Amino acid sequence: MTTRLIEPGDAAALADAVQRSRGYLAPWEPVRPDRYFTVDGQRESIADSLARYEAGAMLPHVILDETGTVVGRINLNNIVRGPFQSASVGYWLAEYATGRGLATAAVADLASLAFGEQGLHRLEAGTIPANTRSQAVLRRNGFVRFGYAPRYLAIAGRWTDHILFQLLADD
């Protein structure tokens, strides 16, 4: 596995990853307060994610490299049950860990968990149109484009359009 459930002890490794990749991630992420890039900020983020996990609304994982080092995060967000059985996928990878297939493997891991033990029917992911690398990761995992959302999310300090992708359990 390239991912595992996030743990409170991951705060230092995640803080190091976001600090070292701050400029690299900035065009693809919401504007973050300076505290986010600290160990304490990562502890708070982890605690919030684990609380949402306990409530059944999220599946927060870390992405691991070949040595087992934490190099990013991937989440099933906004898990909705009932007739929808759906979640959105979000992920980031430290700049120094790119180009090795880790994001592709992490998406595959989480899709397997989503459609297996989580019993979901559908996964959704969105990317900024310029983020062709993330689009390639999604396509390699069988995601297909299904829409375009103008001014969908506030990324890098402005409302940005997103290309929407989905993967169904029976695809």
N, C-alpha and C positions, 0 to 999 in steps of 0.2 A: 504494500500500500504506500502511496505517496502522501496520504493524509491521515490525520487522526483527530479525535475530539480535542479541542483546545483545553488547556489546563492553566490554572493561575500561575504556575511556574514558567509559563511561556513568555511572561511579560518582558523580561530582559532581552530575550532573543528577538521578539517582535519590535521592541523599541530600537534595537540596533538596526534591524532591517529597514524600518521606516525612516530612521535618521539618515542612514547611508544612501537611501534611494529617494529622499524627499523631492529633489528636483525632477527625477525621472518619473515619479508617480503623479506629480502635481497636475499635469494636463488631463489626467484620467480620473481624478478623485475630487470629492468635495473639498472646499477649503477647510482646513483643520486648524484648531487652535494650537498654539505652541505646546501646550501640555500633552496633546496627543502623542507627540514625539518623544515622550519621556517614559521611564519605567512605570511611574505612578499613573500616567495617562493610559498606558497599555493595561495596567491592572484594572483600571476602571472600565475600559472597553471589554476586557475579558469577563469581568463580573457581570456587566450588563448582558453580554452575549450568553453567558451561562444561565442567567435568570430567564432569558427568553427561551433558551433550550429547555429548561425545566417546565416552562409553561406550554411547551409544544409548538412554539411559534418560529423556532429557528434551529438549524443544525450547524453549529460553528466548528470549523476544522482549521487546523494549521496545515500548510504545505511543507513537506520535508524533502530535502535533497537526498542524494545517494548515500550520504553519511549519516542521515537522520537529523541533520540540522534544520531548524525552523527557518524557512526562507519566504514565507508568505501566508496568506489566509485565503480560505474559500468557505463560503457559507451557502446554505439553503436559507433564504430569507422569506419572511411573510408566508409561512406554511399555512395553507387553508385546507381544512378538511371538508367533510360533507360531500356534496355532489361534485365539487371542484377538484379536490385532491391535487393541489398544485403548489408550486413554490417558485421563487426566483433564485437564480444563481448569481452570486457576485464573488469576485476573486481579485487578488493582486499578488504580484510576485516581485521580490526585490530585484533590482536591476542586475546585480551580480549573479543571479540565478537563472536569467533568461537564456533562451536558445538551446535548452537541453531537453525539451519535451516535458518539463515538470508541470506546466500549466495544463497541457493536454492530458497528462496522466491524472492530475488532480480532478479535472472535470469528469473524467471517466470514473474515477473512484466515487465521487459524490453522486453521479447519475446512477451508479450501481446501487448505492445505499438508498437513494431516493425511490427507485423503482422496486427495490428489494424490501429491506426491513422497514422502510417508511411507508410503503404501499401507495406512493403517489402515482398519479396518472400523467402529469404534465410538468415540465420544467420550462421556465422562461428565462431569457437573458437579454440584456440590451447593451449595445456598444455605441460610442460616438462614431459617426461615419468615418472619421480619419483613423480609427483604431483597427487597422486591418489585421494586425497580429492577433488581437483577441477574437476577431471574426474568424480567422483561420483556425484557432483553437476550438471554437464552437463547431465549425463545419467538420473538422476532423472527428468530432464526437457525434456527428449525425444531426446536429441542430440545423434547422432550416429557417430561412428568413420568412417572417409572416407579416411584418408591418414596419411602419415608419412613424415615430412619435415626435412631432415638433415640440421643442422646449420641454422635454420630458423630465430631466433632472438638472439640479444646480451643480455643475461640475466646473472646477477651476474658477469659481466666482461668477458664473453666468449660467443662464438656462440654456441647455444644449439639446439639440436634436439627438435621437437615438434610433438605430436600426434594431428592430426586435426580432429575436430568434426563439424557437421553441423546439422541444424534443418531447415526444410522446412515448409512454411506456411500451406501446405495442409497435413502435417504428423499428 
